[in-house]
Each structure stands twice: as structure tokens, then as C-alpha cells.
Amino acid sequence: MRDTRESRLLLVLLVSIAFALITMDIRGGEESPLNGPREAAAAFFGPVENGVASAVDPVGNAIAAVRESGSRHDRISELERENAELRQQLGSDAHRDSRIQQLDDMLQTAGAGQYGIVGAQVIAIGATQGFSWTVTIDAGSKDGIARDMTVLNGDGLVGRVTTVGPSTATVLLANDPGFTVGTRLEGSDELGFATGRGDNALDVQLLNQAAQVKKGDRLVTFGSADDKPFVPGVPVGEVISVDRTAGDLTRTVQVRPYVAFTRLDLVGVVVDPPRENPRDAVLPPRPEDEKTSEDDTGQRAGGGEDGTEGTDEESDAGIGNRSTPGESPGGTGEDGTGDSTGRREQDADQDDDDPATRS
């Protein structure tokens, strides 16, 4: 469009009209004559504005999301870090509680058998001696550890020390096929030899082919000369099956060891053997024994037919009899003198009346 005189005049005219309309609208206020045309324009252009806004909103949201993505990512990272710290804290608390329980059980076992032990932690597991089942512990000759010492934990026999370094030692586990330990059957004292099988069971050959043994019977270590490599009385395991084969010179039973060899953590090396054989004292009480003990305790606490309450009743009855004149051999007379005293006075009177007595 060419810049002509007419176009300039038209532009000035339009600007003047617009200015006049604005002035009229401002002066009119709510009664402005332009309200009608404004509403008509809003009704016409409103849908168009909404459509344009809907088309443009995703773009605006995307721009806002890009702007806020940095802060959101930082917040997510912070939450993930806090979650990891909480999980680590919970895991460390559970591990700490587990180790405290292991240590407490081991000290109870050592105390029951009067074993002097040096505590150690399993730091490695592997075949350090060919294909043997072994573990490495973080205690060695500097801690008083020597070869052929018994190793135990809170559950029972773990193994024996085979090699010793200044700060570490290797332990051959009781489930190793090359491991053998003398055992003694609880109660009957039947002797045998337990051998590892490489899994979670031991084979025990009882020397007495006619030995009376059943499922659930328990075994402890018999002990060695000079208490090396095994001290006596350490719990070994529980019989799970009995071989019924006849004609053999020995009798074989399968034993489930008390120790979980795949979950070893804290162990104790016996550096001071017991002065006396603890025999079965280290074995944990049987479930039925614990139940019986609890029942006895409950009866003593609550009383029973022949318990404390019955004793009190009998005592009260006895006291009542003693306070009633003439009703009990030990009762008290009306003048406060016991029946026994009255009998003695009657006997004395009879003696005085008896001529043989007077002579």
C-alpha cells in the first residue's frame, strides 16, 4: 500500500474515532453505550480465545515443566537418598541385633561348658585347602589361637583350627567329608564317630551295633586327649534317621547338626578347656522340659490342690483346733493349760491311788 495523502487522513480519522470511543466509554462507566457492542464481541471472540488457549497450553506446560525439572529432579534425588539411608539404618540395626544375639548365645554356651574362648569373626569362606569346607577367621597366633583347637558358636560345634597365621586362622568345618569327631549319645553314653558329608547332615557310626537310639536323640563331643582337637560336651546335633541294616558291626545314624554352616558369622575358639567334663550340661533344654518347668512354675505361683493355698488352709484349720478347748490333742484348755498337761496331772493322780505305786 502506497503512502498517500488519503491513507494518512484515514489513519488520523480512525485514531480520532478510537480516542473518542475510549473517552465516551470511560465517562459512561457502567452505563457506557459501548457495553452492548463489547458483550457482543466477547460472545463472538470467546470461543476463539478458548480454542487458541487449549492449543497453546501444552506448549506452556512443557516450558514450565522444563523450567521446574531441575528442582523436581533434585527433590527426587534427595528423597531417594533419604530412603537409602533409612534402609541402610534399618539393615544395620537388624545386623547389630543379630550379632548381639549370636554373641549372647555363644557366651551362654561357653559358660555352660566352662570353656575359655577367644571370639572371632568369619571374614572369608572358601577352599583354602583343596576342596575342603573351610572358613577364615580374624584371630590368629597373636590372639592365642593354635592349631587343633575346637571352634564353636552359640549353637554348637563349628569345627577345628587347621592352620594359623599371626592375625588369621583357617577352620575346617564339621560338615567337611574329611572331618571326624568322637561323639557321645545323651543319656545312654553310647560312643560313636561323626563324619561330615558336605551338606547339612552328619553320618554317625555308633560302636555298639545294638545301641538303643531313636529319632530326636542328641549328641555331644566325646573329647580328645589333652582336649585337642576337641573338648568334651560341645553340642553336635540331633538324630534324624536310624539305619536299620542288620549284620553290621556298627550302627549308622544320620544327624542334623545344630550349626548352620552357611550362615556363620561370630565364632569362638576354645583356648582354655574345662576342668571337668560338662557332659550333657551344654545341651539346650528340650521343648517338653521347658513346658514342664513353666507348668511347675505356674502351679507354684497360682497354688493347687496341694499347693500354697492348701497349706494355708490346713494351717488355718490347725490354728483353729489349737484354740478350741478339748477338740485337739494339742488344744488349749479353758485355763490356758494344754491337754497334754492335763493328761500328765491325771496320770499322777492315778499313780497316787494305785497301791502298787505307793509301795
C-alpha positions as CSV (number, residue, x, y, z in Angstrom):
1,M,0.0,0.0,0.0
2,R,1.4,3.3,-1.1
3,D,1.8,6.1,1.4
4,T,-0.6,8.7,0.0
5,R,-2.4,11.7,1.4
6,E,-5.7,9.8,1.6
7,S,-4.3,7.0,3.6
8,R,-2.8,9.3,6.1
9,L,-6.1,11.2,6.5
10,L,-7.8,7.8,7.0
11,L,-5.4,6.8,9.7
12,V,-5.9,10.1,11.5
13,L,-9.6,9.7,11.3
14,L,-9.6,6.2,12.7
15,V,-7.3,7.2,15.6
16,S,-9.6,10.1,16.4
17,I,-12.7,7.9,16.4
18,A,-10.9,5.4,18.7
19,F,-9.9,8.1,21.0
20,A,-13.5,9.4,21.1
21,L,-14.9,6.0,21.8
22,I,-12.4,5.4,24.7
23,T,-13.3,8.8,26.2
24,M,-17.0,8.1,25.9
25,D,-16.5,4.6,27.5
26,I,-14.6,6.0,30.4
27,R,-17.1,8.8,31.1
28,G,-20.1,6.4,30.7
29,G,-18.8,4.0,33.4
30,E,-21.2,1.1,33.9
31,E,-23.8,2.8,31.7
32,S,-21.4,3.2,28.8
33,P,-23.1,3.0,25.4
34,L,-20.3,0.6,24.4
35,N,-21.2,-2.2,26.8
36,G,-23.6,-3.8,24.3
37,P,-21.0,-4.0,21.5
38,R,-18.4,-5.2,24.0
39,E,-20.6,-8.1,25.1
40,A,-21.4,-9.0,21.6
41,A,-17.7,-9.0,20.7
42,A,-16.9,-11.2,23.8
43,A,-19.6,-13.7,22.8
44,F,-18.1,-13.9,19.3
45,F,-14.4,-14.0,20.1
46,G,-14.6,-16.0,23.5
47,P,-14.8,-19.5,21.8
48,V,-12.0,-18.5,19.5
49,E,-9.8,-17.5,22.5
50,N,-10.5,-20.7,24.4
51,G,-9.6,-22.8,21.3
52,V,-6.3,-20.9,20.9
53,A,-5.6,-21.3,24.6
54,S,-6.2,-25.0,24.5
55,A,-3.8,-25.3,21.6
56,V,-1.2,-23.2,23.3
57,D,-1.4,-24.7,26.9
58,P,0.6,-27.9,26.3
59,V,3.4,-25.8,25.0
60,G,3.3,-23.6,28.0
61,N,3.1,-26.5,30.3
62,A,6.1,-28.1,28.7
63,I,8.1,-24.9,29.1
64,A,7.1,-24.7,32.8
65,A,8.0,-28.4,33.2
66,V,11.4,-27.8,31.7
67,R,11.9,-24.9,34.0
68,E,10.8,-26.9,37.1
69,S,12.5,-30.2,36.1
70,G,15.7,-29.2,37.7
71,S,14.2,-28.6,41.1
72,R,12.0,-31.7,40.9
73,H,14.9,-33.9,40.0
74,D,16.9,-32.5,42.9
75,R,13.9,-33.3,45.2
76,I,13.6,-36.8,43.9
77,S,17.3,-37.4,44.3
78,E,17.0,-36.1,47.9
79,L,14.1,-38.5,48.7
80,E,15.9,-41.4,47.1
81,R,19.0,-40.6,49.2
82,E,16.9,-40.4,52.4
83,N,15.2,-43.7,51.6
84,A,18.5,-45.4,51.0
85,E,19.8,-44.0,54.3
86,L,16.7,-45.3,56.2
87,R,17.1,-48.7,54.5
88,Q,20.8,-48.8,55.5
89,Q,20.0,-47.8,59.0
90,L,17.3,-50.5,59.4
91,G,19.6,-53.1,57.9
92,S,22.5,-52.1,60.2
93,D,20.2,-52.2,63.2
94,A,18.9,-55.7,62.3
95,H,22.5,-56.9,61.7
96,R,23.6,-55.4,65.0
97,D,20.8,-57.1,66.9
98,S,21.6,-60.4,65.2
99,R,25.2,-60.2,66.2
100,I,24.3,-59.2,69.8
101,Q,22.1,-62.3,69.9
102,Q,24.9,-64.5,68.4
103,L,27.4,-63.2,71.0
104,D,25.0,-63.7,73.9
105,D,24.2,-67.3,72.8
106,M,27.9,-68.1,72.4
107,L,28.8,-66.7,75.8
108,Q,26.0,-68.8,77.3
109,T,27.3,-71.9,75.6
110,A,30.9,-71.2,76.8
111,G,29.6,-70.5,80.3
112,A,27.6,-73.7,80.5
113,G,30.7,-75.8,79.4
114,Q,33.2,-73.7,81.3
115,Y,35.1,-73.1,78.0
116,G,37.6,-70.2,77.8
117,I,37.1,-68.8,74.3
118,V,38.5,-66.1,72.1
119,G,35.8,-64.5,69.9
120,A,36.4,-64.1,66.2
121,Q,34.5,-63.2,63.0
122,V,34.3,-65.2,59.8
123,I,35.9,-63.0,57.2
124,A,36.2,-65.4,54.3
125,I,34.9,-68.7,53.1
126,G,36.4,-70.9,50.5
127,A,38.6,-73.9,49.6
128,T,41.9,-72.8,51.1
129,Q,42.9,-76.4,51.4
130,G,41.9,-78.1,48.2
131,F,38.2,-78.6,48.1
132,S,37.6,-78.6,51.9
133,W,34.8,-76.8,53.6
134,T,36.8,-74.1,55.4
135,V,36.4,-70.6,56.7
136,T,38.9,-67.9,57.7
137,I,38.5,-66.0,60.9
138,D,40.1,-62.8,62.0
139,A,42.0,-64.2,65.0
140,G,45.5,-65.8,65.0
141,S,48.5,-66.6,67.0
142,K,48.7,-63.1,68.3
143,D,45.3,-63.8,70.0
144,G,46.4,-67.1,71.5
145,I,45.0,-69.3,68.7
146,A,46.8,-72.5,67.9
147,R,46.3,-75.5,65.6
148,D,43.9,-78.2,66.6
149,M,41.7,-76.0,68.8
150,T,37.9,-76.5,69.0
151,V,35.7,-73.9,67.3
152,L,32.1,-73.4,68.4
153,N,29.3,-70.8,68.4
154,G,26.1,-70.4,70.3
155,D,24.5,-73.4,68.6
156,G,27.3,-76.0,68.9
157,L,30.3,-77.4,67.2
158,V,31.6,-75.5,64.2
159,G,34.9,-77.2,63.5
160,R,38.6,-77.2,64.4
161,V,41.5,-74.9,63.6
162,T,43.8,-76.3,60.9
163,T,46.3,-73.5,60.1
164,V,47.2,-70.4,62.0
165,G,48.7,-67.1,60.9
166,P,49.6,-64.1,63.0
167,S,46.2,-62.5,62.7
168,T,44.1,-65.1,60.9
169,A,43.3,-68.8,61.1
170,T,41.7,-71.4,59.0
171,V,38.9,-73.5,60.4
172,L,37.8,-76.9,58.9
173,L,34.1,-77.1,59.3
174,A,32.4,-80.2,60.8
175,N,30.4,-80.9,57.6
176,D,33.5,-81.5,55.6
177,P,33.8,-85.1,54.3
178,G,37.3,-85.3,55.8
179,F,36.1,-84.2,59.3
180,T,35.7,-86.8,62.0
181,V,34.9,-86.2,65.7
182,G,34.1,-88.6,68.6
183,T,30.6,-88.3,69.9
184,R,28.6,-89.5,72.9
185,L,24.9,-90.1,72.9
186,E,22.9,-88.1,75.5
187,G,21.6,-90.3,78.3
188,S,22.9,-93.7,77.2
189,D,26.5,-92.5,76.7
190,E,26.8,-94.6,73.6
191,L,30.0,-93.7,71.7
192,G,30.5,-93.1,68.0
193,F,32.3,-91.2,65.3
194,A,30.6,-88.4,63.3
195,T,31.8,-87.7,59.8
196,G,30.8,-84.8,57.5
197,R,29.0,-85.3,54.2
198,G,29.5,-81.9,52.6
199,D,25.9,-80.9,53.2
200,N,23.7,-80.2,56.2
201,A,23.9,-83.7,57.7
202,L,26.5,-85.8,59.5
203,D,26.9,-89.6,59.5
204,V,27.5,-91.1,62.9
205,Q,28.7,-94.7,63.4
206,L,27.8,-96.0,66.8
207,L,30.3,-98.5,68.2
208,N,27.6,-100.6,69.7
209,Q,25.5,-102.3,66.9
210,A,22.7,-102.9,69.4
211,A,22.7,-99.4,70.8
212,Q,19.2,-98.1,71.6
213,V,18.9,-94.9,69.5
214,K,15.9,-93.1,68.1
215,K,15.0,-90.0,66.2
216,G,15.4,-86.9,68.3
217,D,18.3,-88.2,70.4
218,R,21.1,-85.7,70.8
219,L,24.9,-86.0,70.7
220,V,27.8,-84.1,72.1
221,T,31.6,-84.3,71.5
222,F,33.3,-87.0,73.5
223,G,36.6,-85.1,73.8
224,S,40.2,-85.8,72.8
225,A,43.4,-86.5,74.7
226,D,44.7,-83.2,76.1
227,D,41.4,-81.6,74.8
228,K,42.9,-81.3,71.3
229,P,41.4,-81.1,68.8
230,F,38.1,-81.4,70.6
231,V,37.0,-80.5,74.1
232,P,34.1,-82.6,75.6
233,G,30.5,-81.7,75.9
234,V,30.1,-79.4,72.8
235,P,26.6,-80.0,71.2
236,V,26.9,-81.7,67.8
237,G,23.4,-82.4,66.6
238,E,20.2,-84.3,66.7
239,V,19.4,-87.8,65.2
240,I,17.1,-87.5,62.2
241,S,17.2,-91.1,60.9
242,V,18.4,-94.5,62.0
243,D,19.9,-97.2,59.7
244,R,18.1,-100.4,60.4
245,T,20.6,-102.6,58.4
246,A,21.4,-105.7,60.4
247,G,24.6,-107.6,60.5
248,D,27.0,-104.6,60.6
249,L,29.5,-104.3,63.4
250,T,28.4,-100.7,63.9
251,R,25.1,-98.8,63.7
252,T,24.8,-95.8,61.5
253,V,22.6,-92.8,62.2
254,Q,22.1,-89.5,60.4
255,V,22.4,-86.4,62.5
256,R,21.3,-82.8,61.7
257,P,24.0,-80.5,63.1
258,Y,22.9,-77.6,65.3
259,V,25.2,-75.2,63.5
260,A,24.1,-73.6,60.2
261,F,27.4,-73.8,58.3
262,T,26.2,-71.5,55.5
263,R,25.3,-68.7,57.9
264,L,28.4,-68.4,60.1
265,D,29.4,-65.0,61.4
266,L,30.7,-64.9,65.0
267,V,32.5,-68.0,66.4
268,G,34.6,-68.8,69.5
269,V,37.9,-70.6,69.6
270,V,38.3,-72.7,72.8
271,V,41.7,-71.7,74.2
272,D,41.1,-72.9,77.8
273,P,39.4,-76.4,78.1
274,P,37.0,-77.1,81.0
275,R,38.4,-78.5,84.2
276,E,35.7,-81.1,84.3
277,N,33.7,-82.8,81.6
278,P,30.4,-80.9,81.3
279,R,28.8,-84.0,79.7
280,D,25.2,-83.0,78.7
281,A,25.1,-79.7,80.6
282,V,25.7,-77.6,77.4
283,L,22.8,-79.1,75.5
284,P,19.8,-76.8,75.4
285,P,16.7,-77.9,77.4
286,R,14.2,-79.9,75.4
287,P,10.9,-78.2,74.5
288,E,8.9,-80.6,76.7
289,D,11.3,-79.9,79.6
290,E,10.7,-76.2,79.2
291,K,7.0,-76.7,79.1
292,T,7.1,-78.8,82.3
293,S,9.2,-76.2,84.0
294,E,6.7,-73.5,83.0
295,D,3.8,-75.6,84.3
296,D,5.5,-76.2,87.6
297,T,6.2,-72.5,88.0
298,G,2.6,-71.7,87.2
299,Q,1.4,-74.2,89.8
300,R,3.7,-72.8,92.4
301,A,2.6,-69.2,91.6
302,G,-1.1,-69.9,91.5
303,G,-1.4,-72.6,94.1
304,G,-3.2,-76.0,93.6
305,E,-4.7,-79.0,95.3
306,D,-1.5,-79.5,97.4
307,G,0.0,-76.0,96.7
308,T,0.4,-73.0,98.9
309,E,-3.3,-72.3,99.2
310,G,-4.0,-75.8,100.6
311,T,-1.1,-75.4,103.0
312,D,-2.6,-72.1,104.3
313,E,-6.0,-73.7,104.7
314,E,-4.5,-76.6,106.7
315,S,-2.5,-74.2,108.7
316,D,-5.6,-72.1,109.5
317,A,-7.5,-75.2,110.4
318,G,-4.7,-76.3,112.8
319,I,-4.6,-73.0,114.4
320,G,-8.4,-73.1,114.9
321,N,-8.2,-76.5,116.5
322,R,-5.5,-75.4,118.9
323,S,-7.6,-72.5,120.1
324,T,-10.7,-74.7,120.7
325,P,-10.7,-76.4,124.2
326,G,-10.8,-80.1,124.2
327,E,-11.0,-80.6,120.4
328,S,-7.4,-81.3,119.6
329,P,-4.6,-83.3,121.3
330,G,-2.6,-80.1,121.2
331,G,-5.5,-77.8,122.2
332,T,-5.6,-75.4,125.0
333,G,-7.9,-75.8,128.0
334,E,-10.1,-73.1,129.4
335,D,-7.5,-72.2,132.0
336,G,-4.8,-71.9,129.3
337,T,-3.3,-75.3,130.1
338,G,-2.8,-77.7,127.3
339,D,-4.4,-81.1,127.1
340,S,-1.0,-82.8,127.4
341,T,-0.6,-81.1,130.8
342,G,-4.0,-82.2,131.9
343,R,-3.2,-85.8,130.9
344,R,0.0,-85.7,132.9
345,E,-1.9,-84.5,136.0
346,Q,-4.5,-87.3,135.6
347,D,-1.7,-89.9,135.3
348,A,-0.1,-88.5,138.5
349,D,-3.4,-88.8,140.4
350,Q,-3.9,-92.4,139.2
351,D,-0.4,-93.3,140.4
352,D,-1.1,-91.9,143.9
353,D,-4.3,-94.0,144.1
354,D,-2.5,-97.2,142.9
355,P,-1.3,-99.2,146.0
356,A,1.5,-100.8,143.9
357,T,2.8,-97.4,143.1
358,R,2.7,-96.2,146.7
359,S,4.6,-99.3,147.8
